Amino acid sequence: MAKKKNFIYKPIYGQERLQDFIDAIGLKVKKYFAKAPGCIIGLEVDGVFYAEVLYQWLKLQKLNLTFATMDDDGKGLDEKKLVGRKVLIVEDEIVTGKAYKRAMENIRIRRSKLNIKDLKFAVYRDRAGLADFTVDGYSAYAPWSLERLDVIDLKIIQALSEDGRSSFVEIAKKTGLTPVAIKNRVERLLADGVLKILGFLNMEKVYAVSAHIEIEADSKTVSRLVEKFEKSPLVYHLVKASGRYNLMLSIATPNLESIENFIAREIRSEPGVKHIEVQVGELPMIPKVWNPSVM
């Protein structure tokens, strides 16, 4: 497995995402080809880089492969390299899916003539959900920056959010990466400040009810309340807002009496508070856990 991590020709390509490409899909593609002869086709221009790196890695795994390139309209393809083989087309990104459909169709029309055994598509980023193998499958409209986070990062964060004690080996099994690759990614996410690993309180074990409170107050009172609520172990949501109610917060407590006491002692006691609205309900569905302030 050590070869898998170190084989990339970084001085030539100088791109970390090429390594991510191998880490994310390498083993899956290896399983696809298995012991059958195969051909990897790199789509001109950028797909060729990913295809060549994948081809070189799979050759180290002793697979029987050929390598070819073509435009998405099929031009430039050396057909004899595909005869009697499984085929994998490789591209860097699927945006609208037009190039994907052209490339796949140009191989399909040759399938019978060249006795092609199977046909699949691999891509680094798939915005249309078409590829068989992909590193990043999220839409262009995802609410996070894919320049900083890819689908593997999000899977790692999800695994740690479910169990902060998950080992790198356990997470590796869920993502298809090696434990070393997981360790490197976690260290990068921590160093970038994107990820924090904390101990959280299970709300269901401690509290029974919640309340959403909207407050109308002057700016000085809002500032005082924010400073106070930031330190409260009951407050799990706090935000300044525009409109009549300029401060909103949510609390979780063991019982209704605790909500009443919180409102009386922490809010109504402030002379600058003009009006409040309170909605009492069950414990929140999101979040189920949080990291309360300890007074």
N, C-alpha and C positions, 0 to 999 in steps of 0.2 A: 504493500500500500504506500510505502514511502516514495516509490517511483512516481506514483500517481500525483503526488503533491509537488514534486520537484521537476517534472519533465518540461514545463513551459519554457520557451525560449524568450525570457523577458527582455534581454538586450535587443532582440529583433522586434517584438511586438509591443513591449512596454505597456500592456493593458491588463489591469487586474481582472477585468470582467471576462477575459479569455479563460483565466483559471476558474472563475466562478461557473463558467459554462461547463467545464469538465466536471467540477465538483457536483454540480446539480444534476446533470443528465448522463454523465459518462457510464455509470453502472447500468442504467436503464437501457441505453443504446447497446451496450455490450450484450445484455440479455436479449435484446431484439435480434441481433445478428447471430448470437449463440455460436454454433459451429458451422453455420451455413456460410458460403461465400457471399460477400457483399460489396457494394459500391457506395461511396460517399460522394455526393455531388455538391460542390460549392457554387452558390448563385453569385454571379458577378454583380457588384465588385466586393462589397463588404462581407458577404456571406462566405467568400473564399477563405478569409482569415480564420473564421470559426470552424469551417469544414476541415482545413488543413491541420489545425491544432487537435481537433477531435480524431482525425485520421491517424495522426502520429501517436496519440495516446492509445488508441485501439490496437495499433500495430504492436505496441509494447505488450499488449495483452494477448499477443500471438493469434490475432484474428486474420482470416484470409480476406483481405480487402483490396479494392482498387480505388483510385481517386480520379475524379473528373470535375470539370467546371462547365458552366453554361450560362447564358442569359436566360431570363425567365421565359423568353419566347422559344427556347430550345436551341438557339444558335450557338455554335462552338462546342457542342457536345460530341465526344468521342464515343459512339454507340457501342463499339466492341467491348468497352470496359464494363458494360451493364449486362452482357449476355449471361443468362442463367443465374442471376444474382438477386439477392435482396437489395433494395435501393433506399438510401436515405438522402433527401435533399436538405441542405443546410442554408439558412439565411440569418442575418443579424436581427431583423425586426419585421413583424407583420403589423401594418397599420390599418389599411382598408381591406386587405385580403385579395386585392386584384392580382398582385404579382404571385402570391401563393397559388391562386387558382390557375393562372397561366402556366406556371412551372409544373404543377401537378398534372394538368391536362396534357402537356407536351410529353410527359413520361408515360402517362396512361395510354396514349395512342400508339406508343411503341411497345407496350407491355407484351402483347401476343407475339409480335415479330421477334423480340429479343428474349422471350421466355423469362421475363422478370417475375420473380417469386413473390415479392411483396414490395410495398411502397409506403414510406412514411416521411414525415417532415419534422425537422428540428430547428428551433429558433431561440435566440437569446430572449427577446421580448415579444410577446404575443398579445397585441391589444385587441384582437378580434376573436380569440378563443378557438383558433383553427388547428394549431400545431399539435403533433403527437407528443413532442418533447419540448419543454420550455423551461427557462430559468425564471422568467418574470411573466406571469400570466394576467396581470391586473390591467384594467382599463386605463385609458389616458385621463379619465376623469376621477381616478381614485383620489381620496382626500389626504394623500401623503405624497411627499416628493420621492419619486422613484429614482431620482439622481442620488439620493441618500439611502433609500431602503429598497431592496428588491424582495421578491416573494420568499426567498430563503430566510432573509432577515426577519420577515414578518412571522414565518413559521417558528423560528427560534424564540421570538418574543412571546408568541402564543403559548409555546410549550413551557416557558419559564413563568408565564402568568398563571398557568394552570397548576404548576408545581415548581416553586423557586428552587427546590432541591434536586431537580432533574439533572442527571449526569450528562456529560457530553456524549457518552456512548448511547444513552437512551434517546437523546435528541437526534443523533446521527441516524438512528434507525428510522425515524419519522421523516427525515428530509432526504436521505440518500447520500449524504455527505459522509466524510470520515470524521471521527472524533476530533482529530487535529484541526480540520477545517472549521468545525463548530467552535472549538476553543478560540481560534484566531478571529472568527467573526464576533463572538461575544466580547472579546477583549477590545475589538475595534468599536463596537457599539457602546461599550462602557466609556472608552476614551473619548468618543465623540459627544458624550452626554446624551445620546439618544435613548439609552437603556439604563435603568437603575434597578437593582435587585434589592427589594426591601421585604420586611416582615409585615403582613397585613392582618387586620382584625376581621374575623368572620362575623359579619353583622347579625346573622341569624342566631348565633350562639349567645349573643350579648344583649341584643335589643329586640323589641317586639313591634313598635310602631314608629312612624316617621311623620314629619310635618314639613310643608313648604311654606315659607314665610316671606312676604313681600313688604318692604318698609319704605315709607315716604319720610324723608328727613332732610335737614339742611346739610350742606357739604361737610361742615366741621363735625357734625354728629355722625355722618356716614364714615368719616375717617376714623373716629374713635371706635365705632362699632366694628369696622373691619379689623382694626388692631386687636380688639378683644376676641372677636370670633375666630380669627386665625389661630388662636391658642386654645380654643374650646374643643374638648374631646367628643362633643356631640355633633359638631358641624362637619358635614362631609361635602357640602357644596356651597360656594360663596362667590357672588359676582356683582359688580356694579353694573347698573343699567340706565338707559335713558327713559324718559317718560315720567309719569307720576311717581311710580315706585322706583326709586333709584338704588335700592339695594335688595338683593334676593339671596336667600339662603335656605338650605335644607338641613334638617337635623334628624337623628335617629336616637330614640330613647327607650328605656325599659317599659314605660307605661304612659298613659295619658296625663297623669298627674305631673310627670316630669316635664312634659311639653308645656303645661300651664305654668309651672314654676320657672322654666327657662324664659318664657315670654315676659312674665312679671318682673323677674330679677334682672334679666340681661337687656330687655328692650324697653318695656314701659317705664322703667326707672330713668331712662335718658330723657331729659327735658326737651331736647331738640327733635324728638320723634313726633311727627304730625299724625300719621295714620299707619295702620298695619292690616294686612290680610293674611289669614292663616287657613291652610288646607291640610287636614290630617288624613293619613292613609296607612296602608300596609308598608312593610319594608320595601325599599326600592328593588326593582328587578335588575337595574344597573345603577350603581355598582353593587355587588354583593359583598365586597370586601373593600376596606380602605385603611389608610395608615393614619390613625387619629393622633392629634397633638396630645402630649402627656404633660399635664400641668404640674 
